[in-house]
Amino acid sequence: MIRRSYVDTRFGQLHLAECGTGRPVLFLHQTPRSWREYAAVLPIAGREVRAIAMDTLGFGQSARVTRPWSIELSADGVEALLDALGLAEVSLVGHHTGAVVAVEVAARSPERVRALVLSGMPYVDEARRRRVRAGSPIDHVLPRPDGGHLTELWGRRRDFYRQGEEPLLTRFVADALEVVDRVEEGHVRVNEYRMEERLPLVRSPALVVCGALDGHSLPDVPALTERLGCRSLVVEGAGVPLPEQRPEEFARAVLDFVGETHG
């Protein structure tokens, strides 16, 4: 059973959902999602660990912030949650934006992160920053009185989901609408992150995971594994929504890797 709660922090209340007991594993969602990205993963992972998924600061039901988002601010929120839960050490699992946030936490607090599972994470360097700045927005829509922005948002993500996965896409749209006024900001902040300077500070054992159909991040897997000195896992039949499309395989990969790091 999924248990949901709030913790008080200096940023306001942060929302989380969890299953199971034992060694803590914290799951961090992509932009512009919420803990619900892991709704199918938590009960599976919770059979063996204390599986926790938070709403990142500013998303879902966690406290909103008026200042500009940044990866560093999101990492502040993660550490505030860990402090509130009294967790001195944790394994971190991040998907897309969540993976970038996990890297920042591991870079600044290596003693606190036992293991890293980085799913669908782009490798951000100056070449990528220039390329993305010149490209089109990912999720940006302007609210319209006739509700046309709902269809536009649906259309922007339609190709990420296969026929029959419309309930997953509906869940994405619902999360995005919670932050529709800032829906693109998270993507912009990922692209501003100085990842090439932060990755060398990561000391935690890492696993890079990516869906075989994730055209955004799959090309970056070799660069990430080389820089982190780790191995990778490519999940067939899954794309950007990997944790939702393949929750059993995703959870198993996390559990196996976390188990290895604990001996």
N, C-alpha and C positions, 0 to 999 in steps of 0.2 A: 504494500500500500504506500502511495506517495504521501508524505507529510509536508505541509506547507507552513511557513512561518516568516516572521520578520525579526531583524535584529536592529538595535539602535546603534548608530555610528555618528561621527562628526559631520557626515554629509546628510543625515536624516536616516530614515528607515530603509534597509535593503531587504529585498524579498528573496526567499530561497525555497527550493523544493528538495526533498531528499528521501532516500530509501536505504534500508539496511543499517548495519552497524560494523564497527571495526575500523581498519585503516581508512582514513579519509581521502576521497578522490573528488576534486572540484571540477565541474564541467562549465566551460565558458562559451557562450553562444556567439554567433556571427552577428553582424549588423544587417538589418535592423530588427533582430529577433528578440526572443525572451527565453526563459528556462524551458518553454514548451518545445523548443527544438530537440530537447532530450527526453521528452515525455515517454517515449517508447524504450529509451535506453536505460533510464533510472531503475525500473523494476528488475531488469536483467542484471545490471551491474550490482544492484543492491543485494543480490543473493550471496555475494562474496565480500563486498566492501561497503563502507558508508559512502554512498554515491550522492553527491550534492550538486545541484545546478542552481546558480544564482541568476537573477536579473541584473545584468551589469548596470552600474550607476548610470541613471538617465534613461534606462529602457524598462519595458514591462511595467511591473508594479514597484520598482525601486524608485528612490527619490530622484526627482529631476534636478538638473543643475542649469543655471542660466549662463555660466561662462562657457567658452568654446570647449568642445570635447577634445580629448587627446588620448593617445595610448597611455601616456603617463598618468593621466587623471583616472582612466579606467583601472589601471594597476593600483592606484591609491585605493580605489573602491574595493578591489579584491582583498588587499591587505587589511582594510578596515573590517571586512566581513570575517576574515580569518581571526583577527584580534577579538572580535565580538563573540566568536564561537570558541575561543580559547585554543585554537589549533596552531601549534608551534611548527608543525611540519605537515606537508600535504603533497599529493601528486596532482598535477594540473593537466587537464585535457581541454584543448581549445580548438574551435572550428572556425576557419577563415579569420575574421577579426578577433575572435576569442583566442586563437592561437597566437596572434601577434601580442595580445595583452599578456598571455602566459609567458611569452619570451621576455617581456619587460619585467614581470615579477621575478622570473628566474635570474635575470641579469642583475637586478638590484638586490635581491635577497637569496643568494645561492644556498644558504644554509637552511632555508625554509622549504625549498622545492625538492622533493625526493625523486620525482620523475616527471617527464614532459611527454605528452602525446600531442603532436601538432598536426591537425587535420586540415587539409585543403589550404595550407598557408602559402601566400605568395612570398617570393623573395623580393624585398624592397631595397633597391639601390638607386643610384642617380639615374641610370638609364631607364629604369621602370618609372621613376617619378616623372621624367620628361615625357615618356610615352603615354602615361595615364592622364597627365594634364592636358595633352592634346586630344584625348579621346572624348567620348560621349559619357554623360552621367549614367550611373547604373540604375538607381531607383528614383531619381528626382521627378516629382510631379507637383503641379500647382493645383490646390483644391479649387473645384469649380462648383457653382451653385447647383448644376444638374447632376452632380455626382460622377461626371465623366472621368475624374481622376482615379476612381476605383477600378474602372475598366482598364485605364492606362497602366496602373500599377500591376494589375493582373497580367496584362500583356507583356510587361517588361520581364516578368519571371516565368511566363508560360513555357518557354522552351527548356527550362531547367527541370521540368516535371513531365513524366510520361502520362499517356492516357491511363485513367484509373487512379491517378494520384492527385486529383483535384482537391480532396480534403486536406492534403498537405499544403497545397498552394493557398487554399482558403486560410489556413492557420498562419501562413507567412503574411498574407495581406492584412489579417487582423493585427498581427504584431507591428507591421509597418505603419498602420494607421495610428497606433499609439504615439508615434513620433513623426507623423507626416510632415510637420513643420520643419523638421531637421533630418529627414530621412536619408539624405545624401551625405550628411556631415561625417558620419562614421567612416565611410569609404574614403573621403578626402583625408581624414586624419591618419588612416592606415598608410596612405601614399606619402604622407609627410614624415613618417616615422624613420629614424636613422637606424634601420635594422642592421646595416653592414657594420655599424659601430657597436651595436649591442650584442650581437650573436657571439663574438669572441669572449664575452663575459659570462656566458652560460656554462655552468659546470654540471648540471643535472644530466643524467642519461636521458636520451631522447629517442623517440620513434616518430618518423614522418609518415603520415597516412594520407592517401588521396583517392578519390573516386576515379576510375578509369575514364569516365565521361566528363570530368571536371576540366574543361579546356582552359579555365582561368588559372588554375594552380598546378595542374599536372606537369607542364613544362618546367616548373621551378623545383621539382622534387630532386633532381640530381645536384643542383646548386646547394640546396639546403642540407642534404645528407653529407655532402663534401665539407661544408663549413661547420657542421655540428659533429662530424665524425660518427655518424649513426647509420642505422639501416632504415629502410622504407618498406611500406606495404601499400600496394595498389589494389583497391577493391573493385572487382569487375561488376558491371551493371549499375554502378552508382555514379552520380554526378555531384553538383554543388550541394544538394540536400542529403549528403551521405548518411548522417546519423539517423535521418528519418526513413530513408530508402532501405538501409541495411542495418537496422538497430542490433540484430543478433550478432552479425559479423563485427560491427563497430565495437559493441560492448566486449566481445570476446578478445579482440585485439588489445583493448585497454586493460582488461583483467590479466591477460597473459603477460603483458609488458610490466605492469605494476607488480605482479607476482614475482617476476624475474628480479626486479630492483630491490625487492625485500628479501631475496634469498630463500 
